[in-house]
Amino acid sequence: MARFPFSAIVGQDEMKQALLIAAVDPSIGGVMVFGDRGTGKSTAARALAGLLPPIMAAGGCPYGCSKDDQARYPDVCGRGKMIKRPVPFVDMPLGATEDRVLGSLDLERALRSGEKAFEPGLLAKAHRGFLYIDEINLLEDHLVDLLLDVAASGENVVEREGLSVRHPAKFVLIGSGNPEEGELRPQLLDRFGLSVEVRTPKDIDTRIAIMKRVAENEADPEGFAARWAGEDEAILRRVARGKARLPKLVPDEEMLRDAAHLCLAVGADGLRGELTLMRAARALAALEGAKKITRKHLIAIAPSALRHRLRRDVLDETGSTVRITRAIAELFG
Amino acid sequence: MMPVEAAAADPLEDAVLAARLFVLAPATFKGLVLRGPGPTREALVAAITEAVPLRRLPGHVDDERLLGGIDLAASLSAGKPVPRIGLIEEARGGALIAGMAERMDRGVAGRLAQALDEGGTALVLLDDAAAPDEAPPASLAERLAFSCDLAASRRWQGVTLAPCGGSLVAVGQLEDADLRALAATAEVLGVESLRALAFTAEAARGLAALAGRKTVDKADLAGAVRLVLAPRATRLPPQEPSEAPPEEPPPSPPEMSPEEQSDSDRQQPEPDLSEILVAAAKAAIPPGLLESLAQGKAPRRASSSGTGQKRKAATRGKPLGARAGMPRGGAKLALIDSLRAAVPWQAVRRCENGANAASPSAGPIIMRKEDLRIRRFEERAARVTIFAVDASGSAAAARLAEAKGAVELMLAQAYVTRSEVALVAFRGTGAELLLPPTRSLTRARRTLAELPGGGGTPLALGLNAAREVAEAVIARGRSAALVILTDGRANIAADGSPGRAQAAADAETAAKAIAARGIEALVVDISARPGPEGAALAKVLGGRFLALPRADARMLSAAINAVQPLGKAA
């Protein structure tokens, strides 16, 4: 079944922005999407897969190694010729076992030839791409810990079943979940770069537009995808340009100061807030093709970058987003 | 044919209609949830099977069987890998049917949800839930178009699905006005999910197809709303002010019997389309839901199945599968898993030992330490703290806010330590479980904010309700502790009648029952002038007593924690 085109998703601008920023700068550290069921979380995340510029990877390598990876992990890479291939997108189901995620002993080869070989898991498949987990808040804790750990280090180290393997696993983690069904521990939440809140559009016209697109897609998936291919192509080019522009953008003193002030004002714990804020603003500027990172970019991205890092004051009914916008208004007018 | 009248008939009729739609286009409607075991459901399932092959999905199915992989047993006997396709793949083109769906493993549900999203898979869930907090996984129920409750049905003979005249493809798309009416109806019923809305539109087209028409008419729309939106309703349609029953003037959610509703509907002169649709939905909202909605305590499962309550599949006390480890410190050896871990290595190990790898079945199995697997069960440390909050006039007036605050603070802490919190409130003449054991701060906060105060003190009822929750928790292999926030001045007896003496006696009986079950309890008196009643209650409960006349929420939470550390392994 053809994927629902990214550009055909109605509304949900914050989520789309966050996903594109993560595509431009994977070092941002993942995106967490909170929202009710049936708001298009999964659709948007899965659609993202279709519109990323292809990468050059070693052919026949189960990890899709780049040239750098080949040099750094000479013993795991298949060392094939470099070929173009799409950015991997791995959809991890809730019930995935540790074996499936990390990789394990290759049963087939062990049975056939009595050979001790490593069968790469989902983490290997997701290298240089995206790992999407729906309902991440229901995932077993030890698995979430493990995923975030690998996502942060960019490397998967397997020491089990007599295997000892180290392979690259750099990916953007995209999680989604409904906070009403259980929360993610704050320690884990903090490690996501961006977090967005998705709400069902309440506006009747928007809902009608969505129903129409869904019906069109249902009736003729291929035709629908073809109709939106142009728009998706435009986004793909924007992401590619943003990626190229990213290293040229250097945050200036003033901008760093703004970021620090804002984090202090809202009381975001730790330094991750500032760093993410800075990176996200840079990625947004790159995505928009701006020459310089401005305060406008910072403000646009601040809610996504900070809302999950505020210390929770359960007696304060105001939501995190409100607190951030208030702080922005006070600081920057 | 007026849809309102049709819905008054046996619930089977709607279920048959839903089944016919499903059979018409399994890939579009994805499937249905059938609640209520009995001959009716069996007959219906049999009828569906004639049109769409149903493949049974056992509850204990493992990943390998579900997704396919290497058939270990066959591979071992053949000496070479034998692939096997999974159930999801096998059922492609037909549908999977899962019995006792309310007990389905969350992992299995996750896999199925993914398969449903990919397309090509359809699912029939049989929901036998008895307890109110059991329901099929919401992630699946949300992805299936229909949900039918057959528990009240009395018919089972002659259940057949009439063959359909048309096909879904032949029916044109909906007009803008129709879409608008559907969206408005969903809004009125509090159905937020866009998936549900899309299903409704498709169902309307499906109904037209069943009738052999090329365009969708009003009856199709009404039928689709009844089949798809009504079971998912999270609030009652607002009531026209002119029709308000005279005895119920307050602005609280309207309370109307179905008769009154259809009366008021008939009095409408020329209702517009969305009103017709709302009326159709109203008649089809499940009766239990209608009651709880009318009492204003909408379960607010935003867009989950509509018939069930909170899903709790993960903490059902099931074994969790095995992990590598040594069988010591109470951990049990998982023999089969250990053997399974060792088997693939036999050839390698024989080679290492210098034997011939070509004869893998020769000699004993070579086990090593790293093969050992231990059984894991549901974390027994999971602890549920049940708050029984006295929201009566005497205790609450000024102190309810602090009590609420303390519960929230403890919950915030609880979700860091992975323990859970439940909330029972008692006031007036009743006690209710406001919050089943949960870790969700979002839910708890909303429930607490909505908690009203005032009225008498039905302490006995409150204690009984708290005990029932505690017993349910213990039955699932977790430990429970009670924190009772009250002044202990009971004045409503267990049967709801006023009278201080009877009330005190009943409260003592209830407290003794708690003590007899050995449930840990803590009584906190937060009233401005603590009296002897609280301490007396604590004594009967065999628990501790705290008098905190001037504590704010933070102090309260700190004090409760000092006495009874939350989240400590039991």
Contacts between the chains, C-beta under 8 A, distances in Angstrom:
chain1	res1	chain2	res2	distance
A	1	B	118	6.4
A	1	B	119	3.9
A	1	B	120	7.2
A	36	B	192	5.7
A	36	B	193	7.0
A	36	B	302	4.6
A	36	B	303	5.7
A	37	B	138	6.9
A	37	B	139	7.3
A	37	B	142	4.7
A	37	B	193	5.6
A	37	B	195	7.4
A	37	B	302	6.9
A	37	B	303	4.7
A	37	B	304	6.9
A	38	B	142	6.1
A	38	B	192	7.0
A	38	B	193	2.8
A	38	B	194	5.0
A	38	B	195	3.9
A	38	B	196	6.3
A	38	B	303	5.0
A	39	B	192	7.6
A	39	B	193	7.5
A	39	B	194	6.5
A	40	B	194	6.5
A	42	B	117	6.3
A	46	B	117	7.7
A	91	B	114	6.1
A	93	B	107	7.5
A	93	B	110	4.4
A	93	B	111	4.8
A	93	B	113	7.7
A	93	B	114	4.9
A	94	B	106	6.0
A	94	B	107	5.8
A	94	B	109	7.1
A	94	B	110	2.6
A	94	B	111	7.6
A	94	B	113	7.7
A	94	B	139	7.9
A	95	B	63	6.5
A	95	B	105	7.0
A	95	B	106	6.7
A	95	B	107	2.1
A	95	B	108	6.1
A	95	B	109	7.7
A	95	B	110	4.7
A	95	B	111	5.5
A	96	B	63	7.9
A	96	B	107	7.7
A	96	B	110	7.9
A	97	B	63	6.6
A	97	B	321	7.5
A	98	B	323	7.9
A	100	B	63	7.3
A	105	B	344	6.2
A	105	B	345	7.8
A	107	B	70	5.4
A	107	B	72	7.6
A	107	B	75	7.8
A	107	B	81	7.2
A	107	B	344	5.3
A	108	B	70	6.0
A	108	B	81	4.3
A	110	B	344	4.0
A	110	B	345	6.6
A	110	B	347	7.0
A	110	B	348	6.5
A	111	B	70	7.6
A	111	B	75	5.4
A	111	B	76	7.4
A	111	B	79	7.7
A	111	B	80	6.9
A	111	B	81	5.4
A	111	B	344	5.9
A	111	B	347	7.4
A	112	B	80	5.7
A	112	B	81	6.0
A	113	B	347	7.6
A	114	B	346	8.0
A	114	B	347	2.9
A	114	B	348	4.9
A	114	B	350	7.4
A	114	B	351	5.6
A	114	B	357	4.5
A	114	B	360	7.5
A	115	B	348	7.0
A	116	B	345	7.8
A	116	B	348	5.3
A	134	B	110	7.5
A	134	B	113	7.1
A	134	B	114	7.6
A	134	B	139	7.7
A	135	B	110	6.8
A	135	B	139	6.3
A	138	B	106	6.3
A	138	B	314	6.9
A	141	B	418	7.3
A	160	B	324	6.6
A	160	B	370	7.7
A	161	B	324	7.7
A	161	B	341	7.3
A	161	B	370	6.4
A	162	B	345	7.4
A	162	B	368	8.0
A	162	B	370	6.0
A	178	B	302	7.8
A	179	B	440	6.5
A	179	B	441	7.6
A	179	B	442	4.7
A	180	B	300	7.9
A	180	B	301	7.8
A	180	B	302	6.9
A	180	B	440	5.4
A	180	B	442	5.4
A	180	B	443	5.3
A	181	B	138	7.3
A	181	B	311	7.2
A	181	B	440	6.6
A	182	B	438	7.8
A	182	B	439	5.2
A	182	B	440	5.8
A	183	B	415	5.2
A	183	B	439	6.2
A	183	B	440	6.1
A	183	B	441	5.8
A	183	B	442	7.5
A	185	B	415	7.3
A	185	B	416	6.3
A	185	B	418	7.8
A	186	B	416	6.7
A	200	B	192	4.0
A	200	B	193	7.1
A	200	B	194	6.5
A	201	B	194	7.9
A	202	B	187	7.4
A	204	B	180	6.1
A	204	B	183	4.8
A	204	B	184	6.1
A	204	B	187	7.0
A	207	B	183	4.2
A	207	B	186	7.5
A	207	B	187	8.0
A	207	B	194	7.0
A	207	B	197	6.3
A	208	B	176	6.6
A	208	B	179	4.5
A	208	B	180	5.7
A	208	B	183	5.5
A	210	B	194	5.5
A	210	B	197	7.4
A	210	B	198	7.7
A	211	B	174	7.8
A	211	B	179	5.3
A	211	B	182	7.2
A	211	B	183	7.0
A	211	B	194	7.6
A	211	B	197	5.6
A	211	B	198	5.8
A	211	B	201	5.3
A	212	B	173	7.6
A	212	B	179	6.7
A	214	B	194	7.6
A	214	B	198	4.2
A	214	B	201	7.8
A	215	B	173	5.6
A	215	B	174	7.2
A	215	B	198	7.0
A	215	B	201	5.8
A	215	B	202	7.2
A	216	B	173	7.8
A	218	B	28	6.4
A	218	B	198	7.6
A	218	B	202	6.7
A	219	B	169	7.5
A	219	B	173	7.3
A	312	B	412	6.0
A	312	B	441	7.7
A	314	B	405	7.6
A	314	B	408	4.2
A	314	B	409	5.8
A	314	B	411	7.4
A	314	B	412	4.7
A	314	B	441	7.0
A	314	B	445	7.1
A	315	B	405	5.4
A	315	B	408	6.7
A	315	B	409	7.6
A	315	B	553	6.3
A	317	B	445	7.7
A	317	B	449	7.6
